[in-house]
Amino acid sequence: MIEEADQRLQQWLQEVAPATPVSLARPAPATDAAVIHLHLLTIAPGSQVSTSRRVLLTVMLRYLVTVSGADVGEAHRLLGVLLAAAAQKPDCEIDLTPFPWTFWTALGLAPQPSFVLCEPLEFRREPAPMPLVKHFQPSFSELQPLSGIVVGPGDVPVPGAVIRVPGTRTAATTDYRGRFRLAGVPVRPAVAKLQVRAKNQDFVVQLRKDEPYPECLVIHYQPGEV
């Protein structure tokens, strides 16, 4: 696919400057005749777009565009023509960031005017097919309210105690009479225990298995109990 982008840009440059050959090689020292160099410099990451049918990946092909020739003035004029045409080219970006002298030294050249032509390249990738769900059985947990009272020594009501159902957000706080009401407690499977915090102390209340919840659960709080 990169070679298709090479051919497409090479053909476009030949239409802009039909009398000047276009080379895909890296920039070279000037010769008598002018030459347009279209050198693939880097491949930069683009964007990725997901749709219901495919995944579209776009990368940016960054081409270094230079013009070499014995006639420096003609080379500059031709480079200006290419830059103006590139500015009008749709779906194409131009990068005018200058390269450091070390870049040109690595190419064995003196620093020269140039620009980078960024051409997008798209890849379409079909997503893996999702398996067809032939049967779906929803699972519902039956809930019911659970009321009770927290009492301390001498069956004195304990206000402000917090009762929680482990693993859920269901919680309640006792009123001034020590009473509480949990709005929704699972029935199947039934809750095996409750977490209680009273007077800055935490303890666990074990519930009887295989028995329905009582109409009023009495929780006894003993000071010092953990």
C-alpha positions in Angstrom: 0.0 0.0 0.0 2.9 2.3 0.6 4.0 1.9 -3.0 0.6 3.0 -4.1 1.0 6.2 -2.1 4.5 6.6 -3.7 3.1 6.3 -7.2 0.1 8.6 -6.4 2.4 11.4 -5.1 5.0 10.9 -7.8 2.3 11.2 -10.5 0.9 14.3 -8.8 4.3 16.0 -8.7 4.9 15.2 -12.4 1.5 16.9 -13.2 2.6 20.0 -11.2 6.1 20.1 -12.8 5.8 18.0 -16.0 9.3 18.9 -17.2 11.2 17.8 -14.1 11.8 14.2 -13.1 10.7 12.9 -9.7 12.9 10.6 -7.7 11.9 8.5 -4.7 15.6 8.3 -3.6 16.9 10.4 -0.7 18.2 13.9 -1.6 21.5 13.9 -3.5 24.1 16.5 -4.4 23.0 18.9 -7.2 23.5 17.9 -10.8 23.1 19.9 -14.0 19.4 19.1 -14.4 16.8 19.8 -11.8 15.4 16.8 -9.9 12.5 16.7 -7.5 13.3 14.3 -4.6 10.3 12.7 -2.8 11.9 10.7 0.0 9.8 8.8 2.5 11.2 10.0 5.8 9.0 8.5 8.5 5.7 6.8 9.2 3.9 8.6 11.9 0.9 7.3 13.9 -2.5 8.7 13.0 -5.9 7.9 14.4 -8.0 4.8 14.9 -11.8 4.9 14.4 -14.1 2.0 15.4 -17.4 1.4 13.7 -20.0 -1.3 13.9 -18.6 -3.0 10.8 -14.8 -2.3 10.8 -11.9 -0.7 12.5 -10.2 2.1 10.5 -6.5 2.8 11.2 -4.8 5.8 9.7 -1.1 6.5 9.5 0.8 9.5 8.1 3.5 9.0 5.5 5.9 11.8 5.9 7.8 12.6 2.6 10.8 15.0 2.5 10.4 17.2 -0.6 13.5 18.9 -2.0 14.7 20.1 -5.4 18.3 19.8 -6.5 19.9 21.4 -9.6 22.9 23.4 -10.8 20.7 26.5 -11.2 19.9 27.4 -7.6 17.4 30.1 -8.5 15.5 27.6 -10.7 15.5 25.1 -7.9 14.1 27.6 -5.5 11.4 28.6 -8.0 10.4 25.0 -8.5 10.3 24.3 -4.8 7.9 27.3 -4.4 5.6 25.9 -7.1 5.5 22.6 -5.3 4.8 24.2 -2.0 1.9 26.2 -3.4 0.4 23.2 -5.1 0.8 21.1 -1.9 -1.1 23.8 0.1 -4.0 23.4 -2.3 -3.9 19.6 -2.2 -6.9 18.1 -0.3 -6.4 15.5 2.4 -2.7 16.5 2.7 -0.7 18.3 5.4 2.5 20.3 5.2 5.1 20.4 7.9 7.5 23.4 7.6 9.5 22.6 10.7 13.2 23.1 9.8 15.6 20.2 10.3 18.8 20.6 12.3 22.1 20.7 10.5 22.9 17.2 11.9 20.1 15.8 9.8 21.6 17.2 6.6 25.1 16.1 7.7 23.8 12.5 8.1 22.7 12.7 4.5 26.0 14.1 3.4 24.5 17.4 2.2 24.6 21.0 3.1 21.4 22.4 4.7 18.8 23.3 2.0 15.2 24.5 1.8 12.6 21.7 2.0 9.2 20.8 3.4 7.5 17.7 4.5 4.5 16.4 2.8 2.2 14.3 5.0 0.0 11.8 3.1 -2.6 9.8 5.1 -2.7 6.0 4.5 -5.8 4.1 5.7 -6.0 0.5 6.8 -9.4 -1.2 7.2 -9.5 -4.1 9.6 -12.7 -6.2 10.0 -13.5 -7.0 13.6 -13.8 -10.5 14.8 -17.4 -11.9 14.5 -19.3 -11.9 17.7 -20.9 -15.3 18.7 -24.6 -15.5 18.4 -26.4 -15.9 21.7 -29.1 -18.5 21.2 -30.4 -18.6 24.7 -30.4 -16.1 27.5 -31.8 -16.9 30.9 -31.9 -13.8 33.1 -31.2 -14.2 36.8 -33.1 -12.3 39.3 -32.6 -12.2 43.0 -35.7 -12.0 45.1 -35.6 -9.3 47.7 -37.6 -8.5 50.8 -37.4 -5.9 53.6 -35.9 -6.9 57.0 -36.8 -5.0 60.1 -35.3 -5.3 63.6 -34.0 -3.6 66.7 -30.6 -3.2 68.3 -30.5 -3.4 72.1 -27.7 -3.2 74.6 -27.4 -4.4 78.2 -30.7 -4.5 79.9 -32.5 -4.4 76.5 -31.9 -0.7 76.3 -32.4 0.5 72.6 -29.2 1.6 70.9 -29.8 4.5 68.5 -27.4 5.4 65.7 -26.2 1.9 65.0 -25.5 1.1 61.4 -26.5 -2.3 59.9 -25.1 -3.4 56.5 -25.7 -6.3 54.2 -22.2 -7.5 53.2 -21.4 -7.2 49.5 -24.2 -4.8 48.8 -25.1 -1.1 49.3 -28.1 -2.0 51.5 -27.7 -0.3 54.9 -29.9 1.2 57.6 -29.4 3.3 60.8 -31.3 2.7 64.0 -33.6 5.4 65.2 -34.0 6.7 68.8 -35.9 3.5 69.6 -33.1 1.3 68.2 -35.2 0.2 65.3 -34.1 -0.2 61.7 -35.4 -1.4 58.4 -33.4 -2.8 55.5 -35.3 -2.1 52.3 -34.1 -5.0 50.2 -32.4 -8.1 51.5 -31.8 -11.1 49.2 -34.0 -14.1 49.9 -32.4 -16.7 47.5 -29.6 -17.1 48.3 -30.4 -15.8 51.8 -27.9 -13.5 53.6 -25.8 -15.4 56.1 -24.7 -12.5 58.2 -25.0 -8.8 58.9 -22.4 -6.2 59.7 -23.2 -3.9 62.7 -21.4 -0.9 63.9 -22.6 0.4 67.3 -20.9 3.0 69.5 -17.7 2.8 67.4 -17.5 -0.9 67.7 -17.9 -3.4 64.8 -19.3 -6.9 65.1 -21.0 -9.5 62.9 -24.5 -11.1 63.4 -24.8 -14.6 62.1 -28.3 -15.4 60.7 -29.8 -18.9 60.8 -29.6 -20.8 57.5 -32.5 -22.4 55.8 -35.0 -20.3 57.9 -37.0 -17.3 56.8 -36.1 -13.9 58.1 -37.9 -13.1 61.3 -40.5 -10.4 61.4 -38.4 -8.5 63.9 -34.7 -9.3 64.1 -33.3 -8.6 67.6 -29.6 -7.7 67.7 -28.0 -7.7 71.1 -25.0 -5.3 71.5 -22.5 -6.0 74.2 -19.9 -3.2 75.0 -16.4 -4.4 74.2 -17.6 -7.0 71.7 -15.7 -7.3 68.5 
